[in-house]
């Protein structure tokens, strides 16, 4: 039961990371658009072509740096969350494997002749009923 919840959690984390990256990209695009508008205004209104181009480059560079920082933060968050989830899944898988091994041991013990089961009963291969099921034999 725990594994499907953890898988859903991983999907939510992945979706959240994608949402953060998408939001950062949108913000970067808005910033770039504002920078381009500002550059066009400076060129038209003031005739400062060189200054406006430099300002535009600076704004775009800052926006790209901010977007990259947001992406990096989102990636780090997603990676750390997924690493934690991986650890949880490994522990869950180990627990499942231990449970399966325990059940295998119990089944093997029930099939082995002369092995005592719970309640002081012994199971023997030659004490089978008509359907081939081992019957408990008291000592």
Residue pairs with C-beta under 8 A, 6 or more apart in sequence:
2 92
3 89
3 92
6 85
6 88
6 89
6 92
9 85
10 82
10 85
13 78
13 81
13 82
13 85
14 78
14 82
16 78
17 74
17 75
17 77
17 78
20 70
20 73
20 74
20 77
21 70
21 71
21 74
21 75
23 70
24 66
24 67
24 70
24 71
24 74
25 67
27 63
27 66
27 67
27 70
28 63
28 64
28 66
28 67
31 59
31 60
31 62
31 63
31 66
31 67
32 59
32 60
32 63
32 64
34 59
35 55
35 56
35 59
35 60
35 63
36 56
38 52
38 55
38 56
38 59
39 52
39 53
39 55
39 56
39 59
40 52
41 52
42 48
42 51
42 52
42 55
43 49
43 52
46 52
109 115
109 117
110 117
110 123
110 134
111 123
111 125
111 134
112 123
113 123
113 124
113 125
113 126
114 122
114 124
115 122
115 123
116 122
117 123
117 136
119 136
120 138
120 139
121 136
121 137
121 138
122 136
122 137
122 138
122 139
123 134
123 135
123 136
123 137
124 134
124 137
125 134
127 134
127 135
127 137
128 134
128 135
129 135
